[in-house]
Amino acid sequence: MSAKPGLSIVVPVYNEQESIAPLLEEIVTVTGEDTAAVEIIVVDDGSTDGTAGILEEFAARWPVLKVVSFRENAGQSAAMACGFQEASFDHVVAMDGDGQSDPADIPRIAALLHDFPLVCGYRARRRDSLWKRWGSLLANRVRRAVTGDQVIDIGCSLKGFHREPLQRLYFFDGSHRFLPVLMEMEGCAMTQIEVHHRPRSAGRSKYGNLDRLARTWQDLLGMRWLQSRRIHYRIQDRD
Protein backbone atom coordinates (compact mmCIF):
# COMPACT_ATOMS: atom_id res chain seq x y z
CA MET A 1 0.00 0.00 0.00
CA SER A 2 1.47 3.32 -1.06
CA ALA A 3 1.69 6.08 1.51
CA LYS A 4 -0.51 9.17 1.40
CA PRO A 5 0.65 12.68 2.32
CA GLY A 6 -0.14 13.21 5.97
CA LEU A 7 0.84 12.22 9.49
CA SER A 8 0.39 8.98 11.42
CA ILE A 9 0.82 9.16 15.21
CA VAL A 10 1.72 5.79 16.76
CA VAL A 11 1.18 5.33 20.51
CA PRO A 12 1.87 1.95 22.18
CA VAL A 13 0.16 1.58 25.56
CA TYR A 14 0.07 -0.96 28.35
CA ASN A 15 -2.02 -0.46 31.50
CA GLU A 16 -2.27 3.33 31.18
CA GLN A 17 -5.89 3.87 32.24
CA GLU A 18 -5.02 6.99 34.23
CA SER A 19 -2.87 8.59 31.53
CA ILE A 20 -4.32 7.70 28.13
CA ALA A 21 -7.48 9.83 28.15
CA PRO A 22 -5.80 13.20 28.83
CA LEU A 23 -2.98 12.29 26.43
CA LEU A 24 -5.40 11.57 23.59
CA GLU A 25 -7.23 14.82 24.27
CA GLU A 26 -3.92 16.66 23.93
CA ILE A 27 -2.94 14.86 20.74
CA VAL A 28 -6.25 15.61 19.02
CA THR A 29 -6.05 19.25 20.10
CA VAL A 30 -2.64 19.48 18.42
CA THR A 31 -3.26 17.44 15.27
CA GLY A 32 -6.94 18.11 14.60
CA GLU A 33 -9.51 15.58 13.39
CA ASP A 34 -9.15 15.67 9.61
CA THR A 35 -8.96 11.97 8.69
CA ALA A 36 -7.60 12.89 5.26
CA ALA A 37 -4.46 14.33 6.84
CA VAL A 38 -3.89 12.60 10.17
CA GLU A 39 -4.49 9.36 12.04
CA ILE A 40 -3.79 8.36 15.62
CA ILE A 41 -2.94 4.69 15.96
CA VAL A 42 -3.02 3.39 19.52
CA VAL A 43 -1.76 -0.16 20.00
CA ASP A 44 -3.03 -1.66 23.25
CA ASP A 45 -0.39 -4.19 24.25
CA GLY A 46 -2.74 -6.55 26.10
CA SER A 47 -3.67 -4.16 28.93
CA THR A 48 -5.31 -5.80 31.95
CA ASP A 49 -6.74 -2.61 33.52
CA GLY A 50 -9.38 -0.26 32.11
CA THR A 51 -7.29 1.01 29.19
CA ALA A 52 -9.19 -0.99 26.54
CA GLY A 53 -12.56 0.41 27.61
CA ILE A 54 -11.29 3.97 27.52
CA LEU A 55 -9.85 3.47 24.04
CA GLU A 56 -13.11 1.98 22.79
CA GLU A 57 -15.02 5.00 24.08
CA PHE A 58 -12.64 7.49 22.44
CA ALA A 59 -12.60 5.59 19.13
CA ALA A 60 -16.39 5.87 18.98
CA ARG A 61 -16.09 9.66 19.38
CA TRP A 62 -13.16 10.30 17.05
CA PRO A 63 -12.88 8.70 13.60
CA VAL A 64 -9.27 9.91 13.54
CA LEU A 65 -8.44 7.35 16.26
CA LYS A 66 -7.62 3.78 15.26
CA VAL A 67 -7.21 1.21 18.03
CA VAL A 68 -5.39 -2.10 17.62
CA SER A 69 -5.66 -4.47 20.59
CA PHE A 70 -3.37 -7.43 21.30
CA ARG A 71 -4.85 -10.56 22.89
CA GLU A 72 -1.97 -10.65 25.36
CA ASN A 73 1.04 -8.55 26.25
CA ALA A 74 3.68 -8.87 23.52
CA GLY A 75 6.08 -6.07 24.48
CA GLN A 76 6.81 -2.55 23.32
CA SER A 77 8.75 -3.57 20.22
CA ALA A 78 5.82 -5.65 18.96
CA ALA A 79 3.35 -2.86 19.69
CA MET A 80 5.45 -0.30 17.85
CA ALA A 81 6.09 -2.62 14.89
CA CYS A 82 2.37 -3.24 14.58
CA GLY A 83 1.57 0.47 14.77
CA PHE A 84 4.16 1.26 12.11
CA GLN A 85 2.77 -1.36 9.76
CA GLU A 86 -0.74 0.04 10.27
CA ALA A 87 0.40 3.57 9.36
CA SER A 88 -1.07 4.80 6.08
CA PHE A 89 0.51 8.26 5.83
CA ASP A 90 4.01 9.05 4.58
CA HIS A 91 5.22 10.63 7.84
CA VAL A 92 5.08 8.84 11.19
CA VAL A 93 5.60 10.18 14.71
CA ALA A 94 5.94 7.78 17.64
CA MET A 95 5.43 8.57 21.32
CA ASP A 96 4.79 6.70 24.57
CA GLY A 97 1.36 6.57 26.15
CA ASP A 98 2.42 7.51 29.68
CA GLY A 99 1.93 11.27 29.22
CA GLN A 100 5.54 12.24 29.83
CA SER A 101 6.09 13.24 26.19
CA ASP A 102 4.41 16.50 25.18
CA PRO A 103 2.13 16.33 22.10
CA ALA A 104 2.89 20.02 21.53
CA ASP A 105 6.22 18.85 20.08
CA ILE A 106 4.53 16.83 17.33
CA PRO A 107 4.21 19.73 14.82
CA ARG A 108 7.90 20.60 15.21
CA ILE A 109 8.92 17.03 14.48
CA ALA A 110 6.45 16.77 11.59
CA ALA A 111 7.87 19.94 10.03
CA LEU A 112 11.42 18.54 10.12
CA LEU A 113 10.24 15.37 8.36
CA HIS A 114 9.90 17.40 5.18
CA ASP A 115 13.71 17.61 5.10
CA PHE A 116 14.89 14.54 7.07
CA PRO A 117 13.69 10.92 7.03
CA LEU A 118 14.60 10.53 10.71
CA VAL A 119 14.00 13.00 13.54
CA CYS A 120 15.02 12.10 17.10
CA GLY A 121 13.85 14.02 20.12
CA TYR A 122 16.09 14.36 23.14
CA ARG A 123 15.18 15.25 26.72
CA ALA A 124 17.62 17.94 27.82
CA ARG A 125 15.53 18.55 30.96
CA ARG A 126 14.39 15.07 31.86
CA ARG A 127 11.76 14.89 34.61
CA ASP A 128 12.63 11.51 36.08
CA SER A 129 14.40 10.27 39.17
CA LEU A 130 18.16 10.72 39.47
CA TRP A 131 18.55 6.95 39.30
CA LYS A 132 16.74 6.72 35.95
CA ARG A 133 18.59 9.71 34.50
CA TRP A 134 21.94 8.29 35.57
CA GLY A 135 21.07 4.90 34.07
CA SER A 136 19.98 6.49 30.80
CA LEU A 137 23.13 8.62 30.58
CA LEU A 138 25.36 5.57 31.08
CA ALA A 139 23.36 3.46 28.62
CA ASN A 140 23.56 6.12 25.92
CA ARG A 141 27.33 6.42 26.33
CA VAL A 142 27.87 2.68 26.19
CA ARG A 143 25.61 2.29 23.15
CA ARG A 144 27.35 5.08 21.23
CA ALA A 145 30.73 3.52 21.99
CA VAL A 146 29.59 0.14 20.64
CA THR A 147 27.51 1.16 17.60
CA GLY A 148 29.21 4.45 16.73
CA ASP A 149 25.89 6.28 16.35
CA GLN A 150 25.42 9.92 17.37
CA VAL A 151 21.93 9.73 18.92
CA ILE A 152 21.85 11.88 22.05
CA ASP A 153 18.90 10.23 23.80
CA ILE A 154 17.80 7.03 22.10
CA GLY A 155 15.36 6.28 24.93
CA CYS A 156 13.26 9.35 24.15
CA SER A 157 10.03 8.04 22.66
CA LEU A 158 9.29 11.13 20.54
CA LYS A 159 10.69 10.32 17.12
CA GLY A 160 9.69 11.01 13.54
CA PHE A 161 10.18 8.74 10.53
CA HIS A 162 9.49 8.45 6.85
CA ARG A 163 7.11 5.54 6.51
CA GLU A 164 8.77 3.75 3.59
CA PRO A 165 12.17 3.00 5.16
CA LEU A 166 10.53 2.46 8.56
CA GLN A 167 8.36 -0.34 7.20
CA ARG A 168 11.39 -2.01 5.61
CA LEU A 169 13.07 -2.54 8.98
CA TYR A 170 13.45 -5.97 10.53
CA PHE A 171 11.79 -5.78 13.94
CA PHE A 172 12.81 -7.99 16.84
CA ASP A 173 12.09 -8.03 20.57
CA GLY A 174 14.02 -4.99 21.81
CA SER A 175 14.29 -3.26 18.43
CA HIS A 176 12.37 -0.21 19.68
CA ARG A 177 15.54 0.80 21.56
CA PHE A 178 17.58 0.89 18.33
CA LEU A 179 15.21 2.36 15.75
CA PRO A 180 17.51 5.31 14.85
CA VAL A 181 20.45 2.94 14.36
CA LEU A 182 18.35 0.66 12.15
CA MET A 183 17.07 3.65 10.16
CA GLU A 184 20.61 4.94 9.63
CA MET A 185 21.57 1.48 8.34
CA GLU A 186 18.87 2.06 5.71
CA GLY A 187 20.70 5.20 4.64
CA CYS A 188 18.41 7.68 6.43
CA ALA A 189 19.87 11.04 7.41
CA MET A 190 19.04 12.14 10.95
CA THR A 191 18.43 15.38 12.76
CA GLN A 192 17.82 15.85 16.49
CA ILE A 193 15.60 18.28 18.36
CA GLU A 194 15.13 19.11 22.02
CA VAL A 195 11.66 18.13 23.24
CA HIS A 196 9.75 18.75 26.44
CA HIS A 197 9.61 16.08 29.10
CA ARG A 198 7.04 15.97 31.88
CA PRO A 199 6.92 14.11 35.20
CA ARG A 200 4.67 11.08 35.24
CA SER A 201 1.38 12.22 36.76
CA ALA A 202 -0.36 8.84 36.99
CA GLY A 203 0.34 5.14 36.71
CA ARG A 204 3.78 3.66 37.10
CA SER A 205 6.79 3.07 34.90
CA LYS A 206 7.07 -0.36 33.28
CA TYR A 207 10.87 -0.19 33.12
CA GLY A 208 13.81 0.07 35.48
CA ASN A 209 17.57 0.17 35.03
CA LEU A 210 18.42 -3.28 36.36
CA ASP A 211 15.52 -5.33 35.01
CA ARG A 212 16.52 -4.77 31.37
CA LEU A 213 20.31 -4.54 31.66
CA ALA A 214 21.17 -8.10 30.56
CA ARG A 215 18.75 -8.15 27.63
CA THR A 216 19.77 -4.69 26.44
CA TRP A 217 23.43 -5.72 26.45
CA GLN A 218 22.60 -8.79 24.34
CA ASP A 219 20.62 -6.61 21.92
CA LEU A 220 23.49 -4.13 21.74
CA LEU A 221 25.95 -6.85 20.77
CA GLY A 222 23.44 -8.10 18.22
CA MET A 223 23.16 -4.62 16.71
CA ARG A 224 26.92 -4.37 16.44
CA TRP A 225 26.98 -7.74 14.68
CA LEU A 226 24.34 -6.53 12.20
CA GLN A 227 26.36 -3.41 11.49
CA SER A 228 29.51 -5.44 10.89
CA ARG A 229 27.67 -7.76 8.47
CA ARG A 230 25.93 -5.03 6.50
CA ILE A 231 26.18 -5.60 2.75
CA HIS A 232 27.74 -2.83 0.64
CA TYR A 233 27.89 -2.84 -3.13
CA ARG A 234 27.82 -0.46 -6.09
CA ILE A 235 26.76 -1.41 -9.59
CA GLN A 236 29.23 -0.42 -12.26
CA ASP A 237 27.90 1.83 -15.00
CA ARG A 238 27.43 0.08 -18.33
CA ASP A 239 28.64 1.81 -21.47
C-alpha positions as a Markdown table, in Angstrom:
| # | Residue | x | y | z |
|---|---|---|---|---|
| 1 | Met | 0.0 | 0.0 | 0.0 |
| 2 | Ser | 1.5 | 3.3 | -1.1 |
| 3 | Ala | 1.7 | 6.1 | 1.5 |
| 4 | Lys | -0.5 | 9.2 | 1.4 |
| 5 | Pro | 0.7 | 12.7 | 2.3 |
| 6 | Gly | -0.1 | 13.2 | 6.0 |
| 7 | Leu | 0.8 | 12.2 | 9.5 |
| 8 | Ser | 0.4 | 9.0 | 11.4 |
| 9 | Ile | 0.8 | 9.2 | 15.2 |
| 10 | Val | 1.7 | 5.8 | 16.8 |
| 11 | Val | 1.2 | 5.3 | 20.5 |
| 12 | Pro | 1.9 | 1.9 | 22.2 |
| 13 | Val | 0.2 | 1.6 | 25.6 |
| 14 | Tyr | 0.1 | -1.0 | 28.4 |
| 15 | Asn | -2.0 | -0.5 | 31.5 |
| 16 | Glu | -2.3 | 3.3 | 31.2 |
| 17 | Gln | -5.9 | 3.9 | 32.2 |
| 18 | Glu | -5.0 | 7.0 | 34.2 |
| 19 | Ser | -2.9 | 8.6 | 31.5 |
| 20 | Ile | -4.3 | 7.7 | 28.1 |
| 21 | Ala | -7.5 | 9.8 | 28.1 |
| 22 | Pro | -5.8 | 13.2 | 28.8 |
| 23 | Leu | -3.0 | 12.3 | 26.4 |
| 24 | Leu | -5.4 | 11.6 | 23.6 |
| 25 | Glu | -7.2 | 14.8 | 24.3 |
| 26 | Glu | -3.9 | 16.7 | 23.9 |
| 27 | Ile | -2.9 | 14.9 | 20.7 |
| 28 | Val | -6.3 | 15.6 | 19.0 |
| 29 | Thr | -6.0 | 19.2 | 20.1 |
| 30 | Val | -2.6 | 19.5 | 18.4 |
| 31 | Thr | -3.3 | 17.4 | 15.3 |
| 32 | Gly | -6.9 | 18.1 | 14.6 |
| 33 | Glu | -9.5 | 15.6 | 13.4 |
| 34 | Asp | -9.1 | 15.7 | 9.6 |
| 35 | Thr | -9.0 | 12.0 | 8.7 |
| 36 | Ala | -7.6 | 12.9 | 5.3 |
| 37 | Ala | -4.5 | 14.3 | 6.8 |
| 38 | Val | -3.9 | 12.6 | 10.2 |
| 39 | Glu | -4.5 | 9.4 | 12.0 |
| 40 | Ile | -3.8 | 8.4 | 15.6 |
| 41 | Ile | -2.9 | 4.7 | 16.0 |
| 42 | Val | -3.0 | 3.4 | 19.5 |
| 43 | Val | -1.8 | -0.2 | 20.0 |
| 44 | Asp | -3.0 | -1.7 | 23.3 |
| 45 | Asp | -0.4 | -4.2 | 24.2 |
| 46 | Gly | -2.7 | -6.6 | 26.1 |
| 47 | Ser | -3.7 | -4.2 | 28.9 |
| 48 | Thr | -5.3 | -5.8 | 31.9 |
| 49 | Asp | -6.7 | -2.6 | 33.5 |
| 50 | Gly | -9.4 | -0.3 | 32.1 |
| 51 | Thr | -7.3 | 1.0 | 29.2 |
| 52 | Ala | -9.2 | -1.0 | 26.5 |
| 53 | Gly | -12.6 | 0.4 | 27.6 |
| 54 | Ile | -11.3 | 4.0 | 27.5 |
| 55 | Leu | -9.8 | 3.5 | 24.0 |
| 56 | Glu | -13.1 | 2.0 | 22.8 |
| 57 | Glu | -15.0 | 5.0 | 24.1 |
| 58 | Phe | -12.6 | 7.5 | 22.4 |
| 59 | Ala | -12.6 | 5.6 | 19.1 |
| 60 | Ala | -16.4 | 5.9 | 19.0 |
| 61 | Arg | -16.1 | 9.7 | 19.4 |
| 62 | Trp | -13.2 | 10.3 | 17.1 |
| 63 | Pro | -12.9 | 8.7 | 13.6 |
| 64 | Val | -9.3 | 9.9 | 13.5 |
| 65 | Leu | -8.4 | 7.3 | 16.3 |
| 66 | Lys | -7.6 | 3.8 | 15.3 |
| 67 | Val | -7.2 | 1.2 | 18.0 |
| 68 | Val | -5.4 | -2.1 | 17.6 |
| 69 | Ser | -5.7 | -4.5 | 20.6 |
| 70 | Phe | -3.4 | -7.4 | 21.3 |
| 71 | Arg | -4.8 | -10.6 | 22.9 |
| 72 | Glu | -2.0 | -10.6 | 25.4 |
| 73 | Asn | 1.0 | -8.6 | 26.2 |
| 74 | Ala | 3.7 | -8.9 | 23.5 |
| 75 | Gly | 6.1 | -6.1 | 24.5 |
| 76 | Gln | 6.8 | -2.5 | 23.3 |
| 77 | Ser | 8.7 | -3.6 | 20.2 |
| 78 | Ala | 5.8 | -5.7 | 19.0 |
| 79 | Ala | 3.3 | -2.9 | 19.7 |
| 80 | Met | 5.4 | -0.3 | 17.8 |
| 81 | Ala | 6.1 | -2.6 | 14.9 |
| 82 | Cys | 2.4 | -3.2 | 14.6 |
| 83 | Gly | 1.6 | 0.5 | 14.8 |
| 84 | Phe | 4.2 | 1.3 | 12.1 |
| 85 | Gln | 2.8 | -1.4 | 9.8 |
| 86 | Glu | -0.7 | 0.0 | 10.3 |
| 87 | Ala | 0.4 | 3.6 | 9.4 |
| 88 | Ser | -1.1 | 4.8 | 6.1 |
| 89 | Phe | 0.5 | 8.3 | 5.8 |
| 90 | Asp | 4.0 | 9.0 | 4.6 |
| 91 | His | 5.2 | 10.6 | 7.8 |
| 92 | Val | 5.1 | 8.8 | 11.2 |
| 93 | Val | 5.6 | 10.2 | 14.7 |
| 94 | Ala | 5.9 | 7.8 | 17.6 |
| 95 | Met | 5.4 | 8.6 | 21.3 |
| 96 | Asp | 4.8 | 6.7 | 24.6 |
| 97 | Gly | 1.4 | 6.6 | 26.2 |
| 98 | Asp | 2.4 | 7.5 | 29.7 |
| 99 | Gly | 1.9 | 11.3 | 29.2 |
| 100 | Gln | 5.5 | 12.2 | 29.8 |
| 101 | Ser | 6.1 | 13.2 | 26.2 |
| 102 | Asp | 4.4 | 16.5 | 25.2 |
| 103 | Pro | 2.1 | 16.3 | 22.1 |
| 104 | Ala | 2.9 | 20.0 | 21.5 |
| 105 | Asp | 6.2 | 18.8 | 20.1 |
| 106 | Ile | 4.5 | 16.8 | 17.3 |
| 107 | Pro | 4.2 | 19.7 | 14.8 |
| 108 | Arg | 7.9 | 20.6 | 15.2 |
| 109 | Ile | 8.9 | 17.0 | 14.5 |
| 110 | Ala | 6.5 | 16.8 | 11.6 |
| 111 | Ala | 7.9 | 19.9 | 10.0 |
| 112 | Leu | 11.4 | 18.5 | 10.1 |
| 113 | Leu | 10.2 | 15.4 | 8.4 |
| 114 | His | 9.9 | 17.4 | 5.2 |
| 115 | Asp | 13.7 | 17.6 | 5.1 |
| 116 | Phe | 14.9 | 14.5 | 7.1 |
| 117 | Pro | 13.7 | 10.9 | 7.0 |
| 118 | Leu | 14.6 | 10.5 | 10.7 |
| 119 | Val | 14.0 | 13.0 | 13.5 |
| 120 | Cys | 15.0 | 12.1 | 17.1 |
| 121 | Gly | 13.8 | 14.0 | 20.1 |
| 122 | Tyr | 16.1 | 14.4 | 23.1 |
| 123 | Arg | 15.2 | 15.3 | 26.7 |
| 124 | Ala | 17.6 | 17.9 | 27.8 |
| 125 | Arg | 15.5 | 18.5 | 31.0 |
| 126 | Arg | 14.4 | 15.1 | 31.9 |
| 127 | Arg | 11.8 | 14.9 | 34.6 |
| 128 | Asp | 12.6 | 11.5 | 36.1 |
| 129 | Ser | 14.4 | 10.3 | 39.2 |
| 130 | Leu | 18.2 | 10.7 | 39.5 |
| 131 | Trp | 18.6 | 6.9 | 39.3 |
| 132 | Lys | 16.7 | 6.7 | 36.0 |
| 133 | Arg | 18.6 | 9.7 | 34.5 |
| 134 | Trp | 21.9 | 8.3 | 35.6 |
| 135 | Gly | 21.1 | 4.9 | 34.1 |
| 136 | Ser | 20.0 | 6.5 | 30.8 |
| 137 | Leu | 23.1 | 8.6 | 30.6 |
| 138 | Leu | 25.4 | 5.6 | 31.1 |
| 139 | Ala | 23.4 | 3.5 | 28.6 |
| 140 | Asn | 23.6 | 6.1 | 25.9 |
| 141 | Arg | 27.3 | 6.4 | 26.3 |
| 142 | Val | 27.9 | 2.7 | 26.2 |
| 143 | Arg | 25.6 | 2.3 | 23.2 |
| 144 | Arg | 27.3 | 5.1 | 21.2 |
| 145 | Ala | 30.7 | 3.5 | 22.0 |
| 146 | Val | 29.6 | 0.1 | 20.6 |
| 147 | Thr | 27.5 | 1.2 | 17.6 |
| 148 | Gly | 29.2 | 4.4 | 16.7 |
| 149 | Asp | 25.9 | 6.3 | 16.4 |
| 150 | Gln | 25.4 | 9.9 | 17.4 |
| 151 | Val | 21.9 | 9.7 | 18.9 |
| 152 | Ile | 21.8 | 11.9 | 22.0 |
| 153 | Asp | 18.9 | 10.2 | 23.8 |
| 154 | Ile | 17.8 | 7.0 | 22.1 |
| 155 | Gly | 15.4 | 6.3 | 24.9 |
| 156 | Cys | 13.3 | 9.4 | 24.2 |
| 157 | Ser | 10.0 | 8.0 | 22.7 |
| 158 | Leu | 9.3 | 11.1 | 20.5 |
| 159 | Lys | 10.7 | 10.3 | 17.1 |
| 160 | Gly | 9.7 | 11.0 | 13.5 |
| 161 | Phe | 10.2 | 8.7 | 10.5 |
| 162 | His | 9.5 | 8.4 | 6.9 |
| 163 | Arg | 7.1 | 5.5 | 6.5 |
| 164 | Glu | 8.8 | 3.7 | 3.6 |
| 165 | Pro | 12.2 | 3.0 | 5.2 |
| 166 | Leu | 10.5 | 2.5 | 8.6 |
| 167 | Gln | 8.4 | -0.3 | 7.2 |
| 168 | Arg | 11.4 | -2.0 | 5.6 |
| 169 | Leu | 13.1 | -2.5 | 9.0 |
| 170 | Tyr | 13.5 | -6.0 | 10.5 |
| 171 | Phe | 11.8 | -5.8 | 13.9 |
| 172 | Phe | 12.8 | -8.0 | 16.8 |
| 173 | Asp | 12.1 | -8.0 | 20.6 |
| 174 | Gly | 14.0 | -5.0 | 21.8 |
| 175 | Ser | 14.3 | -3.3 | 18.4 |
| 176 | His | 12.4 | -0.2 | 19.7 |
| 177 | Arg | 15.5 | 0.8 | 21.6 |
| 178 | Phe | 17.6 | 0.9 | 18.3 |
| 179 | Leu | 15.2 | 2.4 | 15.8 |
| 180 | Pro | 17.5 | 5.3 | 14.8 |
| 181 | Val | 20.5 | 2.9 | 14.4 |
| 182 | Leu | 18.4 | 0.7 | 12.2 |
| 183 | Met | 17.1 | 3.6 | 10.2 |
| 184 | Glu | 20.6 | 4.9 | 9.6 |
| 185 | Met | 21.6 | 1.5 | 8.3 |
| 186 | Glu | 18.9 | 2.1 | 5.7 |
| 187 | Gly | 20.7 | 5.2 | 4.6 |
| 188 | Cys | 18.4 | 7.7 | 6.4 |
| 189 | Ala | 19.9 | 11.0 | 7.4 |
| 190 | Met | 19.0 | 12.1 | 11.0 |
| 191 | Thr | 18.4 | 15.4 | 12.8 |
| 192 | Gln | 17.8 | 15.9 | 16.5 |
| 193 | Ile | 15.6 | 18.3 | 18.4 |
| 194 | Glu | 15.1 | 19.1 | 22.0 |
| 195 | Val | 11.7 | 18.1 | 23.2 |
| 196 | His | 9.7 | 18.8 | 26.4 |
| 197 | His | 9.6 | 16.1 | 29.1 |
| 198 | Arg | 7.0 | 16.0 | 31.9 |
| 199 | Pro | 6.9 | 14.1 | 35.2 |
| 200 | Arg | 4.7 | 11.1 | 35.2 |
| 201 | Ser | 1.4 | 12.2 | 36.8 |
| 202 | Ala | -0.4 | 8.8 | 37.0 |
| 203 | Gly | 0.3 | 5.1 | 36.7 |
| 204 | Arg | 3.8 | 3.7 | 37.1 |
| 205 | Ser | 6.8 | 3.1 | 34.9 |
| 206 | Lys | 7.1 | -0.4 | 33.3 |
| 207 | Tyr | 10.9 | -0.2 | 33.1 |
| 208 | Gly | 13.8 | 0.1 | 35.5 |
| 209 | Asn | 17.6 | 0.2 | 35.0 |
| 210 | Leu | 18.4 | -3.3 | 36.4 |
| 211 | Asp | 15.5 | -5.3 | 35.0 |
| 212 | Arg | 16.5 | -4.8 | 31.4 |
| 213 | Leu | 20.3 | -4.5 | 31.7 |
| 214 | Ala | 21.2 | -8.1 | 30.6 |
| 215 | Arg | 18.7 | -8.2 | 27.6 |
| 216 | Thr | 19.8 | -4.7 | 26.4 |
| 217 | Trp | 23.4 | -5.7 | 26.5 |
| 218 | Gln | 22.6 | -8.8 | 24.3 |
| 219 | Asp | 20.6 | -6.6 | 21.9 |
| 220 | Leu | 23.5 | -4.1 | 21.7 |
| 221 | Leu | 26.0 | -6.8 | 20.8 |
| 222 | Gly | 23.4 | -8.1 | 18.2 |
| 223 | Met | 23.2 | -4.6 | 16.7 |
| 224 | Arg | 26.9 | -4.4 | 16.4 |
| 225 | Trp | 27.0 | -7.7 | 14.7 |
| 226 | Leu | 24.3 | -6.5 | 12.2 |
| 227 | Gln | 26.4 | -3.4 | 11.5 |
| 228 | Ser | 29.5 | -5.4 | 10.9 |
| 229 | Arg | 27.7 | -7.8 | 8.5 |
| 230 | Arg | 25.9 | -5.0 | 6.5 |
| 231 | Ile | 26.2 | -5.6 | 2.7 |
| 232 | His | 27.7 | -2.8 | 0.6 |
| 233 | Tyr | 27.9 | -2.8 | -3.1 |
| 234 | Arg | 27.8 | -0.5 | -6.1 |
| 235 | Ile | 26.8 | -1.4 | -9.6 |
| 236 | Gln | 29.2 | -0.4 | -12.3 |
| 237 | Asp | 27.9 | 1.8 | -15.0 |
| 238 | Arg | 27.4 | 0.1 | -18.3 |
| 239 | Asp | 28.6 | 1.8 | -21.5 |
